[in-house]
Amino acid sequence: MKNTSISIPTLVRIKPNALDRIGAYSRRNQLYKVAICYNQDLDKKLVDRVNNSILEDGIEISSSFPVTSSSFDQAQEIFQAMPSNTNAIIGFGGGKALDIAKYVAFLGQLPYIAMPTALSNDAFCSPQASLEFKGKKRSFPAAIPYGVVIDTQVCLDAPKILWLSGIGDLVSKITAIYDWKLAHKIKGTQIDDFAALLSDATVFQLMAKPDHDLESIRLLGMALMLNGIAMAICGSSRPASGSEHLISHALDQISQKPRLHGLQVGTATYLISKIQGRGTDRIAKLLSETGFWDAIRQDPFLKDEWIKAFTIAPTIKNDFYTILSERDHTDDLIKTIDTDSIIKGIFK
């Protein structure tokens, strides 16, 4: 029997103006000396709001690191430069800063607070950090955040395309869970029923509120956070990642212009659902109502790249069985791209 003891966020605030309360949240949790990792190109007004909130509540900023890349080397440099008496790490901004901060916190065995400024994927609460190592992206172990602080107004003010990317990453849980159960049936892959249930349920929260407003941002932030917890529960990415993610990873390798992770994943989710023969209507409804397809049509994908990525996808991860492992489904993909009215104009 596996050990089911996991860490989950103790501090969770998903609300407007949460940014201006981070000092109070730190004090309540007895985190009196914090280090901050933030994206170098982040709006200075946002950085100032965080700094002011922390200092006004009497919390000391032991160090502040502008993050320029998600490289393993920069993570090591920041870890070595961090004062030894620091008792928490705050990651603030986008993916680069959050990945660096969560890995530095893991190395130092310190509480980590995730403060994303946009909700483009579920990585802010995942138990892994994606870092560049020797020219390639690799996943490194990282703890689930001690705290998740999401200022819904800040995320609403971010470019809408980032919200749509988060929608695409969230809806992929429908096909990912199917692939996980298929792997269990065919290959005996261990499945955690609670993790699967948790991840699957998160999609339905947002389906009731597909508008781009504060409440939708709150629901998306909560759902993506729970996806990260689902991965931590089972010690695997399977509750949140299946064949649709393999296609996106393949596109990252071969595309002339890789798109946002969630845009690729959301599109792949619809295509995979057609092959799986389930969930298609729910997926299409959410992506249509949010304007996801309209955004893609403004800059369509290249059909030839997707066909190539489709053939590469099953080789991306060893021992990761999905519906693409059964047989070559390329003809099914091409037929859907050429004839499906829902995705007309998505490919060129």
C-alpha positions, -999 to 999 in steps of 0.1 A, spaced: 0 0 0 14 34 -10 18 63 15 -11 86 9 2 114 31 7 146 11 11 183 16 -17 206 5 -18 244 6 -25 258 40 -29 294 28 -54 299 0 -67 333 -10 -85 337 -44 -101 371 -44 -98 407 -57 -69 427 -42 -53 397 -26 -20 411 -38 -23 439 -13 -28 415 16 3 393 11 20 409 41 -10 401 64 -11 366 51 26 361 58 23 375 93 -7 353 101 14 322 90 44 334 110 65 339 79 85 370 89 114 369 65 107 362 29 126 360 -4 107 370 -36 113 357 -71 95 377 -98 96 380 -136 120 407 -146 96 422 -171 66 422 -147 47 455 -144 67 476 -118 34 487 -102 25 452 -94 59 445 -79 56 477 -58 22 466 -45 36 433 -33 67 449 -17 46 476 0 22 451 14 49 430 28 68 459 44 37 476 58 30 445 78 64 444 93 77 415 72 113 416 61 123 410 25 155 391 29 162 392 -9 144 400 -42 154 382 -74 143 394 -109 140 362 -129 152 363 -165 149 327 -175 137 293 -162 171 279 -164 184 253 -138 216 275 -135 196 306 -125 177 285 -99 210 273 -84 224 309 -84 194 322 -66 194 293 -41 231 300 -33 225 338 -29 195 335 -7 202 344 30 202 314 53 176 329 77 149 332 50 118 313 61 96 314 30 99 319 -8 73 339 -28 70 332 -65 53 362 -82 43 366 -119 44 341 -147 58 306 -153 95 314 -152 94 330 -118 70 305 -103 91 275 -115 123 290 -102 108 299 -69 92 265 -63 124 247 -71 145 270 -49 120 264 -21 123 227 -26 161 229 -24 159 249 8 130 229 23 111 262 28 74 271 25 66 283 -10 38 308 -18 26 309 -54 13 342 -66 5 339 -104 -6 370 -123 -23 350 -150 -40 316 -151 -27 301 -183 -21 266 -170 -21 245 -138 17 246 -133 15 271 -104 3 244 -81 19 213 -96 45 193 -77 71 198 -104 92 227 -118 99 230 -155 135 242 -159 159 244 -188 188 220 -184 215 216 -210 193 232 -237 162 211 -229 132 215 -207 131 191 -179 108 185 -150 124 187 -115 108 177 -82 91 205 -62 67 206 -33 31 217 -35 28 253 -25 23 261 12 2 290 0 -17 300 -32 -26 337 -34 -44 347 -66 -56 383 -71 -85 377 -94 -86 413 -105 -49 412 -116 -56 379 -135 -87 394 -151 -67 424 -163 -41 401 -179 -44 395 -217 -75 374 -223 -55 349 -244 -39 338 -211 -73 330 -196 -82 311 -227 -50 291 -224 -60 282 -188 -94 271 -201 -77 249 -227 -54 233 -200 -84 227 -177 -107 211 -203 -79 186 -211 -87 167 -178 -116 151 -196 -94 133 -221 -66 128 -196 -87 108 -172 -100 86 -200 -64 79 -211 -55 71 -175 -83 46 -171 -74 31 -205 -38 26 -193 -51 9 -162 -73 -14 -182 -47 -23 -209 -14 -20 -190 -23 -22 -154 -12 13 -147 -20 22 -111 -49 46 -108 -59 67 -78 -96 70 -78 -97 101 -57 -72 120 -78 -91 111 -109 -124 122 -94 -109 155 -81 -94 163 -115 -124 154 -135 -148 174 -112 -128 206 -116 -139 210 -152 -176 211 -144 -172 241 -120 -162 263 -149 -188 250 -173 -214 268 -153 -196 302 -156 -178 305 -190 -178 343 -189 -145 363 -187 -152 380 -153 -141 379 -117 -162 349 -108 -149 329 -137 -113 338 -128 -120 326 -93 -134 293 -104 -106 288 -129 -79 295 -103 -95 271 -78 -99 244 -105 -63 246 -117 -51 246 -81 -70 214 -74 -55 198 -106 -21 204 -91 -32 188 -58 -46 158 -78 -12 152 -93 4 154 -59 -21 129 -45 -11 102 -69 25 112 -75 19 114 -113 8 139 -140 -18 114 -152 -49 130 -136 -41 162 -156 -22 150 -186 -28 125 -214 -25 121 -251 -35 158 -257 -4 169 -237 18 146 -256 7 163 -288 15 197 -273 49 185 -262 56 173 -298 45 206 -312 69 224 -288 97 204 -304 88 208 -341 66 239 -346 80 269 -363 60 290 -338 49 271 -307 18 286 -291 8 289 -255 6 255 -238 -31 257 -231 -40 268 -266 -23 237 -280 -36 214 -253 -72 227 -256 -73 221 -294 -57 187 -290 -83 178 -263 -111 183 -288 -94 162 -314 -86 134 -290 -122 134 -277 -133 126 -312 -110 96 -312 -120 85 -277 -157 89 -286 -167 107 -255 -168 142 -239 -168 160 -273 -200 179 -268 -190 192 -234 -155 202 -246 -169 219 -277 -195 238 -257 -170 253 -232 -144 262 -259 -171 278 -280 -187 298 -252 -155 312 -239 -143 324 -274 -114 299 -274 -120 289 -311 -124 325 -322 -89 334 -307 -73 304 -326 -89 314 -359 -72 348 -357 -39 329 -360 -46 293 -373 -24 263 -366 -5 246 -394 -22 214 -404 11 197 -415 27 204 -382 -2 189 -363 -1 157 -384 36 154 -377 31 161 -340 4 135 -339 27 108 -351 55 118 -327 33 121 -296 32 84 -286 70 84 -284 73 114 -261 71 95 -229 81 59 -223 55 37 -206 28 64 -209 -1 45 -225 -28 65 -241 -54 60 -269 -26 70 -293 -7 39 -282 -34 16 -296 -29 22 -333 -21 49 -358 -50 74 -356 -36 98 -382 -64 92 -407 -90 100 -380 -72 132 -372 -70 143 -408 -107 135 -413 -117 156 -383 -95 186 -393 -109 185 -429 -146 179 -421 -155 189 -386 -176 221 -386 -167 231 -350 -130 236 -358 -135 251 -392 -108 278 -397 -86 264 -369 -60 249 -393 -45 261 -425 
